[in-house]
């Protein structure tokens, strides 16, 4: 565990001192995944947050470089044209300010061919870069040296890390969970991490505290869902449950069936209106009863089984799921038919409303440690396991993130000192 502590202590020590986030992108000029990431994920975020972003673009990827008698020979994944494109990009990144070279790179990657001289020259003009200077860099051999240097940097990431291009690294520390999240949710994870840098990782209680409590050691996951919502079913079955199976011991599960429903009480009698009709209200009651009356292990299995069935509100499906989860179907039916089911569903409605009404605009809504964060919710919808495990690692690292003004002295030096001490203990 201490290695993880060391990595993240260093990560936030360096971030705290800089107040910006360094983003390194190891890419190839003709790689479709590199093109998609740089154009669709990286660049929109860069446009919004350039002043808080330290950009570090490294064109090379899965290439090989050999030097024979002072001459470099390169082999690139997408052929000689890619090697040429990588050289041109290397020259631009080295010779010009980051704002110009970034615009040049994204322009080239957005073109029909990122290694075409016609496109490269046009992008140079757009980025206020001298095409003649770039050509001289290539013809003089400087481009070879720069590309070879990028190769050494890429190899230093530990060779087996470069198994997917592009590779995204934050603050010079590779983390596979963050890399995986960033590929399709770069804007969300960047904004989230930037918030933590600026507040000393205070996000989770909104007032400068640690993630929930360092004493908890687990991550609480609250899922506000509806039994007939397709998005709820997809998330619970495809995202939540596989992670739960792998990390149940590190997860505090909190399931709240209600969603975009309404509840009214007339003379002690509850009436519910649910987004997907009366059948959903019934299903929500059944789930509410299961979650209240049985252990979290049993009720979680029941909920996921139900959501994975052809109809989550069908008595036939619910009874089968109750049996497979070792839950009494008779007990559930008694709960639903009495006013207990109504009271439990109404209580879920009150909980849902307290998540600030405007936040429940997307079902399911996923909340970590009782604090809603839209960036984390967006990430969790499609990368739940990666973001869950990243957050769990942070809770274990109780020395890394401080609360209150005393901690904000932030002492990156102090954080780093703790990290070194922990490493010494391990050794």
VENNORNOR-V580662 format. One line per field, one symbol per residue. burial: I if it has 24 or more other C-alpha atoms within 12 Angstrom, else O. A space follows every 50 residues. Layout:
burial = ???
//
This chain:
burial = OIOIIIIIIIIIIIIIIOIIIIIIIIIIIIIIIIIIIIIIIIIOIIOOOI OIIIIIIIIIIIIIIOOOOOOOIIIIIIOOOIIIIIIIIIIIIIIIOIII IIIIIIIIIIIOIIIIOOIIIIIIOOIOIIIOOIIOIIOOOIIIIIIIII IIIIOOIOOOOIOIIIIIIIIIIIIIIIIIIIIIIIIIIIIIIIIIIIII IIIIOOOIIIIIIIOOOIIIIIIIIIIIIIIIIIIIIIIIIOIIOOOIOI IIIIIIIIIIIIIOOOOOOIOIIIIIOOOIIIIIIIIIIIIIIIOIIIII IIIIIIIIIOIIIIIOIIIIIIOOIOIIIOOIIOIIOOOIIIIIIIIIII IIOOIOOOOIOIIIIIIIIIIIIIIIIIIIIIIIIIIIIIIIIIIIIIII IIIOOOIIOIIIOIIIOIIIOIOOOOO
//
